[in-house]
Amino acid sequence: MKAPQQTESHQPTPEQLLTLLDLQISSERAKRTQRPKFRAGILIGGIMMIIVIAGVALIVAQGMISDLSQRGEMPASQNSAQAP
């Protein structure tokens, strides 16, 4: 037979559990303090990309409208407003 000391499982004491919990909490806090800088960069990059895409779309639309007006193919509602 095994001795009773060998069959018992070693349960951590409440003090050990608190120490382990404190270590885990401090490591999570350290991770969280590093993230906002990275998030801010992604947010700024995303906003800049949206602005650039909107600018390109505006330039393309303006070019298309300019080509239509030079050919005289503007929609009827705009041609009638310009007529005397």
SVG drawing of the C-alpha trace seen along z (x, -y; Angstrom):
<svg xmlns="http://www.w3.org/2000/svg" viewBox="-35 -83 39 85">
<polyline fill="none" stroke="black" stroke-width="0.4" points="0.0,0.0 1.0,-3.6 1.6,-5.9 -1.2,-8.5 1.2,-11.3 1.9,-10.0 -1.8,-9.6 -2.8,-13.1 -2.9,-15.8 -1.0,-19.0 -3.6,-21.8 -2.1,-25.3 -2.7,-27.4 -4.9,-30.5 -1.8,-32.7 -0.2,-30.9 -3.5,-31.3 -3.5,-35.0 0.1,-35.4 -0.6,-33.5 -3.7,-35.7 -1.7,-38.9 0.9,-37.8 -1.7,-37.0 -3.5,-40.4 -0.2,-42.3 0.8,-40.5 -2.7,-41.3 -2.3,-45.0 1.1,-45.1 -0.4,-43.8 -3.2,-46.3 -0.9,-49.3 1.0,-48.3 -2.2,-47.9 -3.6,-51.5 -0.6,-52.8 -1.0,-50.0 -4.8,-50.6 -4.3,-54.3 -2.0,-53.6 -4.4,-51.2 -7.3,-53.7 -5.3,-56.6 -4.2,-54.4 -7.8,-53.3 -9.1,-56.9 -6.3,-58.0 -7.1,-55.2 -10.8,-56.1 -10.0,-59.8 -7.6,-58.9 -10.1,-56.5 -12.8,-59.2 -10.5,-61.7 -9.7,-59.4 -13.4,-58.7 -14.1,-62.4 -11.4,-63.0 -12.7,-60.2 -16.3,-61.4 -15.2,-65.0 -13.3,-63.7 -16.3,-61.7 -18.5,-64.8 -16.0,-67.0 -15.8,-64.5 -19.6,-64.4 -20.0,-68.2 -17.3,-68.6 -19.1,-66.1 -22.4,-67.7 -23.9,-64.6 -25.1,-66.0 -28.5,-64.8 -31.6,-66.6 -32.4,-68.2 -29.0,-70.1 -29.1,-71.0 -32.6,-72.5 -31.5,-74.6 -28.6,-76.1 -30.8,-76.9 -32.1,-80.5"/>
</svg>
